[in-house]
Amino acid sequence: MGYDRLVAPRFLGKVTTAAGGFTIVNSRGRKAGDEIFRAGIETRAGRIALPAKFPPLAPHQGDQNANVQSFPRGTRITFYSDGSYGWREIGSNAPERRQALSAVDYILGARNTTICVRGTVRGKVLVYSPERIVIEGNLIYAHDPRAALNADDYLGLLSSKDVEIARQEVTGRGDLEIHAAIYAGRRFTVTDEDAPNTGTLLIVGSLSAGSLSPTEPRYATRYEFDRRFEQTRPPGFPVTDRYEVDAWDTQWRQVDDDRLGADAETVPPPAE
């Protein structure tokens, strides 16, 4: 980690790491730990193992109305605010094909397939590639969960290997905003990270990756966790079985004697 007198990372939520600590690789000036880790840092936390690969994806139970579309070759996908999406094979001059999103959509790339995405998502979508997903422009929800209490748009970007931000000549200069749960089994990469820019990469959702590339000077970064993910996830998106108690009301409640007696009667005597 590094910082100078003007710029330093700030973590507003609690930070955990399986390591014994962190190393300052370069710094100018001095920053106290509580200036950087506003809600504290826990070291030597339990390690969360990332899966080496994912089994073939299929709609989960309860997704009977899900639509599954598979692409055998590299494909460029654009989401539209009217609840539709279009696709065109990478390098093709054919007209874009377009259709409406269903209740739940799984967009799946075949082996060695790159899926490129951008646009405005209105629906519940999982995009999966075993190889690479490339974000080519703003990728946002039609209903921003930070502003709309009933926002019901969800997007998961899931790659067994890499999720990348496209070159600056593709995304354009300036800020880039992404609303999604992102999982990159190998690496999350900002290409052209040395490109001069004054933009910010904003991710509203979550980001899990085997490793992260540098982002500056092309982008300053800001990550905002989508609080809806505490209760709900995008369709087909992996979750951990680890948890911790975030809060409790500190109130102890006495259980009445009748309930205790009833519970005791249901417990069989120990075997002799």
MORARA-V978707 format. One record per backbone hydrogen bond with DSSP energy under -0.5 kcal/mol. NH is the residue of the N-H (numbers start at 0). CO is the residue of the C=O. E is the energy in kcal/mol with one decimal. If there is no record, write none. Layout:
BEGIN
nh=NH co=CO e=E
nh=NH co=CO e=E
END
This chain:
BEGIN
nh=2 co=25 e=-1.4
nh=3 co=6 e=-2.7
nh=10 co=35 e=-3.5
nh=11 co=9 e=-0.6
nh=14 co=39 e=-2.1
nh=16 co=41 e=-2.3
nh=24 co=0 e=-2.3
nh=24 co=22 e=-0.8
nh=25 co=0 e=-0.9
nh=27 co=2 e=-1.1
nh=34 co=31 e=-1.3
nh=35 co=31 e=-1.0
nh=35 co=32 e=-0.6
nh=36 co=32 e=-3.2
nh=37 co=10 e=-1.8
nh=37 co=35 e=-1.1
nh=38 co=10 e=-0.7
nh=38 co=12 e=-0.5
nh=39 co=36 e=-1.3
nh=41 co=14 e=-3.1
nh=42 co=40 e=-0.5
nh=43 co=18 e=-2.8
nh=44 co=16 e=-2.6
nh=48 co=46 e=-0.6
nh=62 co=59 e=-2.2
nh=65 co=62 e=-2.1
nh=66 co=103 e=-3.0
nh=68 co=66 e=-0.5
nh=68 co=105 e=-2.8
nh=70 co=107 e=-2.6
nh=74 co=113 e=-1.9
nh=75 co=87 e=-3.1
nh=76 co=74 e=-0.5
nh=76 co=115 e=-3.4
nh=77 co=85 e=-2.4
nh=78 co=117 e=-2.4
nh=79 co=83 e=-2.8
nh=82 co=79 e=-1.8
nh=83 co=79 e=-0.5
nh=84 co=98 e=-2.6
nh=85 co=77 e=-2.9
nh=86 co=96 e=-2.5
nh=87 co=75 e=-1.8
nh=89 co=73 e=-2.0
nh=91 co=88 e=-2.2
nh=96 co=86 e=-2.4
nh=98 co=84 e=-2.3
nh=100 co=82 e=-3.1
nh=102 co=64 e=-0.6
nh=103 co=64 e=-0.6
nh=104 co=123 e=-2.4
nh=105 co=66 e=-3.0
nh=106 co=104 e=-0.5
nh=106 co=125 e=-3.2
nh=107 co=68 e=-2.8
nh=107 co=105 e=-0.6
nh=108 co=127 e=-2.7
nh=109 co=70 e=-2.3
nh=112 co=109 e=-1.5
nh=114 co=131 e=-2.1
nh=115 co=74 e=-2.7
nh=116 co=133 e=-2.5
nh=117 co=76 e=-0.9
nh=118 co=137 e=-2.7
nh=119 co=78 e=-1.8
nh=120 co=118 e=-0.5
nh=120 co=139 e=-3.2
nh=124 co=122 e=-0.5
nh=124 co=153 e=-2.5
nh=125 co=104 e=-2.4
nh=126 co=155 e=-3.0
nh=127 co=106 e=-2.9
nh=127 co=125 e=-0.5
nh=128 co=157 e=-1.9
nh=130 co=112 e=-0.7
nh=131 co=112 e=-1.2
nh=132 co=161 e=-1.9
nh=133 co=114 e=-2.4
nh=134 co=163 e=-3.2
nh=135 co=116 e=-2.7
nh=135 co=133 e=-0.6
nh=136 co=116 e=-0.6
nh=138 co=176 e=-2.6
nh=139 co=118 e=-2.1
nh=141 co=120 e=-2.7
nh=143 co=141 e=-0.5
nh=146 co=143 e=-1.7
nh=147 co=143 e=-2.5
nh=148 co=146 e=-0.6
nh=150 co=147 e=-1.5
nh=153 co=122 e=-2.5
nh=155 co=124 e=-2.2
nh=156 co=180 e=-3.0
nh=157 co=126 e=-2.9
nh=157 co=155 e=-0.6
nh=158 co=182 e=-2.5
nh=159 co=128 e=-1.3
nh=161 co=130 e=-2.1
nh=162 co=186 e=-1.9
nh=163 co=132 e=-3.0
nh=164 co=188 e=-2.5
nh=165 co=134 e=-2.6
nh=165 co=163 e=-0.5
nh=169 co=166 e=-1.6
nh=170 co=166 e=-2.2
nh=171 co=167 e=-2.6
nh=175 co=199 e=-2.3
nh=177 co=201 e=-2.8
nh=178 co=138 e=-3.3
nh=179 co=177 e=-0.6
nh=179 co=203 e=-1.5
nh=180 co=154 e=-2.5
nh=181 co=179 e=-0.6
nh=181 co=205 e=-2.4
nh=182 co=156 e=-2.7
nh=183 co=207 e=-2.6
nh=184 co=158 e=-2.6
nh=184 co=182 e=-0.5
nh=185 co=160 e=-3.3
nh=186 co=160 e=-1.6
nh=187 co=210 e=-2.4
nh=188 co=162 e=-2.4
nh=188 co=186 e=-0.5
nh=189 co=213 e=-0.5
nh=190 co=164 e=-1.6
nh=190 co=188 e=-0.7
nh=192 co=189 e=-0.6
nh=194 co=191 e=-2.2
nh=198 co=217 e=-0.8
nh=200 co=219 e=-3.5
nh=201 co=175 e=-2.7
nh=201 co=199 e=-0.7
nh=202 co=200 e=-0.5
nh=202 co=221 e=-2.3
nh=203 co=177 e=-3.1
nh=203 co=201 e=-0.6
nh=204 co=202 e=-0.7
nh=204 co=223 e=-2.9
nh=205 co=179 e=-1.7
nh=207 co=181 e=-2.3
nh=209 co=183 e=-1.7
nh=212 co=187 e=-2.3
nh=217 co=192 e=-2.5
nh=218 co=214 e=-2.7
nh=219 co=198 e=-2.3
nh=221 co=200 e=-2.6
nh=223 co=202 e=-3.0
nh=225 co=204 e=-1.5
nh=226 co=224 e=-0.9
nh=228 co=225 e=-2.2
nh=229 co=226 e=-1.7
nh=230 co=227 e=-1.8
nh=231 co=227 e=-2.9
nh=236 co=233 e=-1.9
nh=245 co=243 e=-0.5
nh=251 co=249 e=-0.5
nh=259 co=255 e=-1.7
nh=260 co=256 e=-2.7
nh=261 co=257 e=-2.3
nh=262 co=258 e=-2.3
nh=263 co=259 e=-2.1
nh=264 co=260 e=-1.9
nh=265 co=261 e=-0.9
nh=266 co=263 e=-1.1
nh=267 co=265 e=-0.6
END
